[in-house]
Amino acid sequence: MARDYIKSTITLMEKSTRSFIGSVDDEGYPNMKVMLAPREHDGIKEFLFTTNTGSMRVKQYLKNPKACIYFFDGRFFRAVMLKGKMEVLQDQAVKDRIWRDGDEAAYKLGVTDPDYCVLRFTAESGRFYENFGSADFKIE
């Protein structure tokens, strides 16, 4: 029976308090950054993160939307990388929806702070790592 990568990825992701996001810089090199876990997700197809509008990562995604996100469970040495595209959203309804108490520590002007934006990652494929092996899978 084939492994259920969707279920395994969701389990891994929901237990993670941190995630990594990858972008491509102007010279074509990959860049990684640790982030808090996504604020929302739709299965393993779509993920929403908060970040600063003026960040280097936002500038990179606006130039090149190719991206990856990565979740890791160090206890069981299990991980998943999802590849896809990252969009930078300024839609106030989305910003309102994923805003949390305490976010004002990073965004002093609150939910309407111009330096507050949402990253929406849409996955196209994945690679699951476990037991010293890995497997690629497509995301429909």
JOGIDA-V766578 format. One record per backbone hydrogen bond with DSSP energy under -0.5 kcal/mol. NH is the residue of the N-H (numbers start at 1). CO is the residue of the C=O. E is the energy in kcal/mol with one decimal. If there is no record, write none. Layout:
NH | CO | E
NH | CO | E
This chain:
5 | 3 | -1.4
8 | 4 | -2.3
9 | 5 | -2.5
10 | 6 | -2.4
11 | 7 | -2.4
12 | 8 | -2.4
13 | 9 | -2.9
14 | 10 | -2.8
15 | 11 | -1.1
16 | 12 | -0.6
16 | 13 | -1.1
19 | 35 | -2.6
20 | 70 | -2.2
21 | 33 | -2.7
22 | 68 | -3.2
23 | 31 | -2.4
25 | 29 | -2.7
28 | 25 | -2.0
31 | 23 | -2.5
33 | 21 | -1.7
35 | 19 | -3.5
37 | 17 | -1.5
39 | 48 | -2.7
40 | 48 | -1.1
42 | 46 | -2.7
43 | 41 | -0.6
45 | 42 | -2.0
46 | 42 | -1.1
47 | 121 | -2.2
48 | 40 | -2.5
49 | 119 | -2.4
51 | 117 | -2.0
53 | 115 | -1.8
55 | 52 | -1.8
59 | 55 | -1.8
60 | 56 | -2.2
61 | 57 | -2.6
62 | 58 | -2.2
63 | 59 | -1.3
64 | 60 | -2.7
67 | 84 | -2.5
68 | 22 | -1.2
69 | 82 | -2.2
70 | 20 | -2.3
71 | 80 | -2.3
73 | 78 | -3.4
74 | 72 | -0.6
76 | 73 | -0.5
77 | 73 | -0.7
78 | 73 | -1.9
79 | 129 | -2.1
80 | 71 | -2.2
81 | 127 | -2.4
82 | 69 | -2.9
83 | 125 | -2.6
84 | 67 | -2.4
85 | 122 | -2.0
86 | 65 | -2.4
87 | 120 | -2.5
89 | 87 | -0.6
89 | 118 | -3.6
95 | 91 | -2.3
96 | 92 | -2.9
97 | 93 | -2.0
98 | 94 | -1.9
99 | 95 | -0.9
103 | 100 | -2.3
105 | 102 | -1.8
106 | 103 | -1.7
107 | 103 | -2.2
108 | 106 | -0.6
110 | 107 | -2.4
112 | 109 | -0.6
113 | 110 | -2.3
116 | 113 | -2.0
117 | 51 | -2.3
117 | 115 | -0.5
118 | 89 | -2.2
119 | 49 | -2.6
120 | 87 | -2.5
120 | 118 | -0.5
121 | 47 | -2.6
121 | 119 | -0.6
122 | 85 | -2.8
123 | 45 | -2.7
123 | 121 | -0.5
124 | 83 | -3.5
125 | 83 | -1.7
126 | 137 | -3.0
127 | 81 | -2.2
128 | 135 | -2.7
129 | 79 | -3.3
130 | 133 | -2.6
133 | 130 | -1.6
135 | 128 | -1.9
137 | 126 | -2.4
139 | 124 | -2.2
140 | 138 | -0.5
